[in-house]
Structures are given as C-alpha cells and as structure tokens.
Amino acid sequence: MSVQEKSAAGKGAIAGAAGGDTIAAVSSGRGGAVAVIRLSGPAAGDVVLALAGRVPEPRRAVLARLRHPDSGEPLDQGLVLWFPAPRSATGEDMAELQIHGGRAVVAAVLGAVLAVPGTRPAQAGEFTRRAFLNGRMDLTEAEGLADLIGAETQAQRRLAFSHAFGHLGQRVEDWRHRLVRAMALVEAGIDFADEDDVPAEARALARPEVEALQRELAQALGDRRGAMVREGALIAIAGLPNAGKSSLINALAARDVAIVSDEPGTTRDLLEVSLDLDGHKVMLVDTAGLREAEGKVEAEGIRRARARIAEADLVLWVHDVAAGPAPDEAPEMEAPAELWLVGNKLDRGAGGESVAGRWAGRSFAVSARSGEGLDVLTRALGGFVTDRTAGGEHPALIRERHRASAAEASAHLGAALAGWEELDDALLAEELRLAARALGRMTGAIGVDDLLDVVFREFCIGK
C-alpha cells in the first residue's frame, strides 16, 4: 500500500486544491548555504519514500541520503520532515527536504522530486492558496503573509505579522457574528408574526448592536494608519523651479536619483524614491517646479505634480534662501496635507532667519550640497510618520479591498438604520444580510472565487 493510500483515512473531508496534484518548489531564498524544497499533496509521502527510502515520523527531522528514484544515483544528504494531513500548513500531506544550497544540488534534487508521478512545479502562491482552500487560514491571513514576506521596514513587519496571524480576521469575524445575531433578532419578527409583542421587542434589541457596528465600521474606515504603514507615507517635495528640490531628494536618499541642473524646468516628470525612516516606509516624490509652463511637456509635468501633491501626507515646500527671504505665507495648493518650509542652499545664502505666519514651527534650513541641517529635517520627517502611525500596528483595514468591503457593509447598515421604523422585517433583515455578506468576503468566508487569482498572484514561487 502506498503512503498516499495509508494517509487517505486521516484526511477526512479536506478538499484538494488542484485536482489531486502534488506540488513542489524551492521555498527558500536563492544562493544560501541551505535550501528548502516543499511538497504538498497526496503524493508527498511517496516522493519522500522514493528519494529517502523511508518516511520519517511526523514532525521529526531525520538525516537521509537522497537518491534519484529512477537511477538510484546519490544526489545529496539532508534533513527530511514529514507532515501528514490534516495537521500541516496546507491541510494536505506535506514534506520538506532541507538540502545543501548549491545550484547544481538544488536542481538535481528538485528534478528528482518532479520525476515522481503525480508531482508538478508549484505556481506562485499555490501553497498558501491551498492552505486557504483547506481552511488553514482565512483570506486576510493569506494577505498578511504576503505582506510579511514583502515587508521592507520594521513597522511593515509588525503590521503584517499581526494580520498574518489572525488579527484582522478575528475582528471581522466578530463584526460578522454580532451582525448575524442582530439579523436573527429581526428575523424573529418574521417567525413570530402572530405574536403582537415579539417583532417590536426583537427590533428594539437588535438596533443598539447595529448602531454600534455602524460606528465601529465608520471609525475603521476613517483610520488610515495601517495604509500609511503598508504603503508608506507620501511626502511630496514641491517649490519653484531651481529651488533645489532634486538636490534635496538626492541628499535625503543618500544617492543620485534625480538629475540636477541649474536650468529651470529640468524635472518634467514625477520621481519617487522609497526610504526607511526610523523603521517606517516613506515615499519621497520629486515634482516639477510650479510656475507658468513654457511648453506642453513641462505643463503636463506640472499638472502631474499638482495631482500628486494633492494626494500627499506631507508637502515640503523648498525655497532657495539665496534668492531672498522665504514667503510669509504658504503657497496656494490643493493639498489637505501638512505643509513644511525647507529653506535650501544655506551654503550660498544667509538663511536660517525666523519665519512667521503659516510657517511658524514648520520651517527648516538646510544645504542639500553640504548636508547642513539634513539630520534635523530627517529626524523631523521620521517623527512625523511615527506620530501619524502611532497605534497603527493593529488597524482594522489596510488594503483597498478591505476598505471596499467595509464600506459596502457600512452602506447596508446605514440603509437599515435609516429605514428602521418603516421597513418591514424581511427587507430590514435583507439589508443586514447583505452587510454580513460584504464582511464575509473580506475574510473569504463567502463569495471570493473571483478574488483568489488577484490575491495569490502577489506571492512568490514556494509560498
């Protein structure tokens, strides 16, 4: 009897994610001293048996010499781990081969694995997709895992970790369960329509819960801290032509990322640079100098600059101190963001003079060329992002998909509350059911087939 036949009884009702295929891939980074090959599917145990000669005890690493299943040629010596279904990361039979990381070794062992019938290379995100389909994680946890793999800063790591291990899913499920209870109370009026007091009393009990849920969803939708942590705070560098914007972004990035020239209008298009400031991701955007354009290309660059400034979390207005005193007031811009004055080119002019008006408390004097004052500006930028994201490790909504589902649920709750006295029980219950359905799509509890390809294509092979 094969290993897959022996383990079939333990799998119960676990649904295969790919029609019974067994998938395999290198799940470790390339070029390391050790490589990990993962397998998941009904033939995983047969692969281990074919290469290692035996299947080890579950969840215990065993040193084994790996051979090609056809020729018997020794390929490598490494650790073999066996995770029978359903107690595995994917909910299927799984195995790991921890081998030496040389390219030739990895290629030989992976080729031997794929030589076993029923085994094929994994697609991007297929291990995690199977874990989701087999109930080992919800959709928000899968997205959190993708963010954890791609985290660039410590703040992103902390945020992704909380979501990869259930924070968002637990909160959404709590919302949904409370909503289902409220819906049951409303539907009690349908079931006991002949009882004069039941429908009114049931509605009275349900309404405070619905109102509380509406408030919590509104608060979550208004909280942008998680999005700022995940996507990075957007800081636009704006100003008149030749103020030194490109020089400033080069200095902050500590490398030449923008072309610097004395010719006005050099910057025609947006240039974005990602930085890690105090453990937070920051996107610096170098924009075209704001003036009356002298040509169609420059005009388009200025239009794009104004549009990006309008989206920014913070705008740095760069002023050439060698050209004279800073303006008393901030320039007119469609920017709801905070606005700071950065007096540049201290090495060429006096600068450093006190400023008043809107700039008071929000002005800095630097030299992008010599580096003078940059440390003060950098610390201030880090403090700005830290303040704006304080407590953002556990926000409710971090992706646009989450926000869209929450907004849909909130809209249905709003419709239910607006018609609480006028709607009959069936229509009121339907609004609550639609709200619960929208929340269910967030975790993948219902109706997400059309989202799966979008979610899992973010993953790399072997995850």
C-alpha positions in Angstrom: 0.0 0.0 0.0 1.4 3.4 -0.9 1.9 6.2 1.6 -0.9 8.2 0.0 -3.3 5.3 0.5 -2.2 4.9 4.1 -2.8 8.6 4.8 -6.2 8.8 3.0 -8.2 7.9 6.1 -6.7 10.8 8.0 -7.6 13.4 5.5 -11.4 13.4 6.1 -13.2 16.0 4.1 -10.2 18.0 3.2 -10.7 19.3 -0.4 -7.8 19.1 -2.8 -6.8 22.5 -4.2 -5.7 21.3 -7.5 -7.4 18.1 -8.5 -5.1 15.8 -6.6 -1.8 17.1 -7.9 1.2 17.2 -5.7 3.1 20.4 -6.0 6.8 21.1 -5.3 9.0 24.2 -5.2 12.1 25.7 -3.6 10.7 27.8 -0.8 14.0 29.3 0.5 15.9 32.2 -0.9 18.3 31.6 -3.7 22.1 31.4 -3.1 22.1 30.3 0.6 24.1 27.5 2.2 20.8 25.6 2.8 17.8 25.2 0.5 14.3 24.0 1.4 12.2 22.1 -1.1 8.5 21.9 -0.1 5.9 19.4 -1.3 2.2 19.4 -0.7 -0.4 16.9 -2.0 -1.4 13.2 -1.9 2.0 12.0 -3.4 4.2 13.9 -1.0 4.8 10.8 1.1 5.6 8.7 -2.0 8.2 11.3 -3.0 9.9 11.1 0.3 9.8 7.3 0.2 11.2 7.3 -3.3 14.1 9.7 -2.6 14.9 8.9 1.1 13.9 5.3 1.3 11.6 5.8 4.2 9.1 8.2 5.6 10.1 9.6 9.0 7.9 10.1 12.0 5.6 13.1 11.7 7.2 16.5 12.5 10.6 15.0 13.3 13.7 15.9 11.2 15.7 12.9 10.0 19.0 12.9 8.2 18.8 10.9 5.0 20.8 10.3 1.8 18.6 11.4 -1.1 18.8 9.4 -4.4 17.2 9.7 -7.8 14.1 7.5 -7.9 14.9 6.1 -11.3 18.7 5.7 -11.4 19.4 5.4 -7.7 22.2 8.0 -8.1 23.1 9.7 -4.8 22.1 13.4 -5.0 22.7 14.9 -1.6 22.4 14.3 2.1 19.9 16.4 4.1 17.1 16.6 6.5 13.7 15.2 5.7 10.5 16.3 7.5 7.0 14.8 7.1 3.7 16.5 7.9 0.7 14.3 7.3 -2.7 15.8 6.7 -4.6 17.4 8.1 -2.1 18.8 10.6 0.1 20.7 8.1 0.4 24.2 6.8 -1.7 23.5 3.7 -4.0 20.9 5.3 -2.7 18.3 2.9 0.2 15.8 3.2 3.4 17.9 3.2 7.1 17.3 3.3 10.2 19.4 3.4 13.7 18.5 2.1 16.4 20.6 3.7 19.5 20.2 1.4 22.7 22.0 0.5 22.0 25.2 -1.3 24.3 24.9 -4.3 22.6 25.5 -7.6 23.5 22.1 -9.0 22.3 20.3 -5.9 19.0 22.1 -5.8 18.4 21.5 -9.5 19.2 17.8 -9.1 17.0 17.2 -6.1 14.1 19.2 -7.4 14.4 17.3 -10.7 14.2 14.0 -8.8 11.2 15.2 -6.9 9.4 16.1 -10.1 10.3 12.7 -11.6 7.8 11.0 -9.2 4.4 10.6 -11.0 1.7 13.0 -9.9 4.2 15.7 -8.9 4.5 19.1 -10.7 6.1 22.5 -10.1 4.1 24.8 -7.9 2.6 28.1 -9.2 3.2 31.4 -7.4 1.2 31.4 -4.1 -0.1 27.9 -4.6 0.9 26.6 -1.2 -0.8 29.5 0.6 -3.8 29.2 -1.7 -4.2 25.5 -0.7 -4.0 26.5 2.9 -6.8 28.9 2.4 -9.0 26.5 0.4 -8.4 23.8 3.1 -9.4 26.1 5.9 -6.0 26.6 7.4 -6.1 30.3 7.1 -8.6 33.0 6.0 -8.0 35.4 3.2 -6.8 38.3 5.4 -4.2 36.0 6.9 -3.0 35.0 3.5 -2.7 38.7 2.5 -0.8 39.3 5.8 1.6 36.5 4.9 2.2 38.1 1.5 2.9 41.5 3.3 5.2 39.8 5.8 7.3 38.3 3.0 7.5 41.6 1.3 8.0 43.8 4.4 10.7 46.4 3.9 10.6 48.2 7.3 10.1 47.2 10.9 6.7 48.9 11.0 5.6 46.9 8.0 6.8 43.7 9.6 4.9 44.3 12.8 1.7 45.2 10.8 2.0 42.2 8.5 2.7 39.8 11.4 -0.5 40.8 13.2 -2.6 40.2 10.1 -0.8 37.0 9.1 -1.7 35.5 12.4 -5.3 36.5 12.5 -5.8 40.0 13.9 -7.9 41.4 11.1 -9.7 38.1 10.5 -10.7 37.8 14.2 -12.0 41.4 14.2 -14.0 41.0 11.0 -15.5 37.7 12.2 -16.5 39.4 15.5 -18.3 42.0 13.4 -20.0 39.4 11.3 -21.1 37.3 14.2 -22.6 40.3 16.0 -24.4 41.2 12.8 -25.7 37.7 12.4 -27.1 37.8 16.0 -28.8 41.2 15.2 -30.2 39.7 12.0 -31.6 36.7 13.9 -33.4 39.1 16.3 -35.0 40.9 13.3 -36.0 37.6 11.7 -37.7 36.5 14.9 -40.3 39.0 14.0 -41.0 37.1 10.8 -41.1 33.8 12.6 -43.5 35.1 15.3 -45.5 37.5 13.3 -48.7 36.4 15.1 -47.3 37.4 18.4 -48.0 41.1 18.9 -45.1 42.0 21.1 -42.3 39.8 19.6 -41.5 41.8 16.4 -41.2 45.2 18.2 -39.2 43.8 21.1 -36.8 41.9 18.7 -36.2 45.1 16.7 -35.5 47.0 19.9 -32.9 44.6 21.0 -31.2 44.5 17.6 -30.9 48.2 16.9 -28.2 49.1 19.5 -26.0 46.3 18.2 -26.4 47.6 14.6 -25.7 51.2 15.6 -22.6 50.1 17.5 -21.4 48.1 14.4 -22.0 51.1 12.2 -19.9 53.3 14.5 -17.1 50.8 14.6 -17.0 50.5 10.8 -17.0 54.2 10.4 -14.1 54.5 12.8 -12.2 51.8 10.9 -12.8 53.4 7.5 -11.6 56.7 8.9 -8.3 55.2 10.2 -5.6 55.4 7.5 -2.7 54.5 9.8 -2.5 50.9 8.5 -2.4 52.0 4.9 0.3 54.5 5.7 2.4 51.8 7.3 1.9 49.3 4.5 2.1 51.7 1.5 4.4 54.3 3.0 3.8 57.9 3.9 3.8 60.0 0.8 6.0 63.1 1.1 5.9 65.5 -1.9 8.8 67.8 -2.5 7.5 71.0 -4.2 8.6 74.5 -4.9 9.5 77.0 -7.6 12.0 76.0 -10.3 15.7 75.9 -9.3 14.9 75.8 -5.6 17.0 72.6 -5.2 14.2 70.1 -5.0 16.1 67.4 -6.9 19.2 68.1 -4.9 17.3 67.7 -1.7 15.8 64.3 -2.7 19.3 63.1 -3.7 20.6 64.2 -0.3 17.7 62.5 1.6 18.1 59.4 -0.4 21.9 59.5 0.0 22.3 58.7 -3.7 21.8 60.3 -7.1 18.3 59.5 -8.1 17.3 62.8 -9.7 19.0 64.9 -12.4 20.3 68.2 -11.0 20.8 71.2 -13.3 20.8 75.0 -13.0 18.4 75.1 -15.9 14.8 75.8 -14.7 12.2 73.1 -15.6 14.7 70.2 -15.7 12.3 68.0 -13.7 9.4 67.2 -16.1 8.0 64.0 -14.6 7.5 62.6 -11.1 10.3 60.7 -9.5 9.5 58.6 -6.5 12.1 57.2 -4.0 11.4 54.7 -1.2 13.2 55.3 2.1 13.2 53.7 5.5 13.0 56.4 8.2 13.1 55.2 11.8 11.6 51.8 10.7 8.8 53.4 8.6 8.4 53.4 4.9 8.4 56.8 3.2 7.8 57.6 -0.4 9.6 60.9 -1.5 8.2 62.4 -4.6 10.3 64.9 -6.6 7.9 67.2 -8.6 8.3 69.6 -11.4 8.8 73.3 -10.4 5.5 75.1 -10.1 5.4 78.0 -12.5 3.7 79.1 -15.8 4.8 76.3 -18.1 6.8 77.2 -21.2 5.8 74.1 -23.2 3.4 71.2 -23.4 5.8 68.7 -21.8 6.5 71.0 -18.8 2.8 71.8 -18.5 2.0 68.1 -18.2 4.7 67.7 -15.6 3.3 70.5 -13.6 -0.2 69.0 -13.9 1.0 65.7 -12.6 3.0 67.4 -9.8 -0.1 69.2 -8.6 -2.2 66.0 -8.7 0.5 64.1 -6.7 0.8 67.0 -4.2 -3.0 66.7 -3.6 -2.5 63.1 -2.5 0.5 63.7 -0.2 0.5 63.2 3.5 3.1 65.9 3.9 4.4 68.6 1.5 7.9 70.1 1.7 7.9 73.5 0.1 11.6 74.1 -0.9 12.7 77.7 -1.0 16.1 79.0 -2.3 17.4 81.1 0.6 20.0 82.6 -1.7 17.1 84.1 -3.7 15.8 86.1 -0.8 13.6 85.8 2.3 11.0 83.0 2.4 7.4 83.9 1.6 5.3 85.0 4.5 2.5 82.6 3.7 2.3 79.1 2.2 1.6 78.9 -1.5 -1.9 78.1 -2.8 -2.0 74.4 -3.4 -4.8 71.7 -3.4 -3.1 69.9 -0.6 -5.0 68.9 2.5 -1.7 67.6 3.9 0.6 69.3 6.4 3.0 71.8 4.8 6.6 72.5 5.8 9.0 75.1 4.6 12.5 73.9 3.8 15.0 76.7 3.1 17.6 75.2 0.9 21.1 76.3 -0.3 22.4 77.5 3.1 25.9 77.3 1.7 25.0 80.1 -0.8 23.0 82.5 1.4 22.4 83.7 4.9 19.2 81.7 5.5 18.1 80.5 8.9 16.1 83.6 9.5 12.9 83.3 11.6 9.7 82.8 9.8 6.1 83.6 10.8 2.6 83.1 9.6 1.7 79.6 8.5 5.3 78.5 8.5 5.8 79.1 12.2 7.0 75.9 13.8 7.2 74.1 10.5 10.4 75.5 8.9 13.8 74.0 8.4 17.1 75.4 7.0 19.3 73.0 5.1 22.0 72.7 2.5 21.5 69.8 0.2 25.0 70.2 -1.1 26.9 70.3 2.2 24.4 68.3 4.3 24.0 71.0 6.9 20.6 70.8 8.7 19.7 67.5 6.9 19.9 65.5 10.2 17.4 67.8 11.8 15.0 67.5 8.8 15.4 63.7 8.7 14.6 63.3 12.4 11.5 65.6 12.0 10.3 63.5 9.0 10.7 60.3 11.0 8.9 61.8 13.9 6.0 63.0 11.6 5.5 59.4 10.3 5.8 57.9 13.8 3.2 60.3 15.1 0.8 59.7 12.2 1.1 55.9 12.5 1.1 55.6 16.3 -1.0 52.6 17.3 -1.2 51.5 13.7 0.2 48.0 14.3 -3.4 46.7 14.7 -5.7 48.7 12.5 -8.8 47.1 11.1 -8.4 47.9 7.4 -5.1 48.1 5.5 -5.9 47.3 1.9 -8.3 48.9 -0.6 -10.1 45.5 -0.9 -10.8 45.6 2.9 -12.0 49.1 2.7 -14.3 48.5 -0.2 -16.0 45.5 1.7 -16.2 47.5 4.9 -17.7 50.5 3.0 -20.3 48.2 1.4 -21.3 46.8 4.7 -21.5 50.2 6.3 -23.8 51.4 3.4 -26.2 48.5 4.1 -26.2 49.2 7.8 -26.9 52.8 7.1 -29.8 51.9 4.9 -31.1 49.6 7.6 -30.9 52.3 10.3 -32.4 54.9 8.0 -35.4 52.7 7.4 -35.6 51.0 10.8 -39.1 52.2 11.5 -40.5 52.0 8.0 -39.0 48.8 6.5 -40.8 45.5 7.2 -38.9 42.7 8.9 -38.0 40.9 5.7 -36.4 44.0 4.0 -34.6 45.0 7.2 -33.2 41.6 7.6 -32.1 41.6 3.9 -30.1 44.8 4.5 -28.4 43.2 7.4 -27.7 40.0 5.5 -26.1 42.0 2.7 -23.9 43.8 5.2 -22.8 40.4 6.7 -22.1 39.1 3.2 -19.8 42.0 2.5 -17.9 41.4 5.7 -17.7 37.7 4.8 -16.0 38.5 1.5 -13.2 40.2 3.5 -12.1 37.0 5.2 -13.0 34.7 2.3 -15.9 33.1 4.2 -18.2 33.6 1.1 -18.1 34.7 -2.5 -14.4 35.2 -3.2 -13.7 33.0 -6.2 -13.2 36.0 -8.4 -10.7 37.5 -5.9 -8.4 34.5 -5.5 -6.2 35.0 -8.6 -5.8 38.7 -7.6 -4.8 37.9 -4.1 -2.4 35.0 -4.6 -0.6 36.3 -7.7 1.3 38.6 -5.3 3.2 35.6 -3.8 6.5 34.2 -5.0 7.0 30.5 -6.0 7.3 28.2 -3.0 4.9 30.2 -0.8 
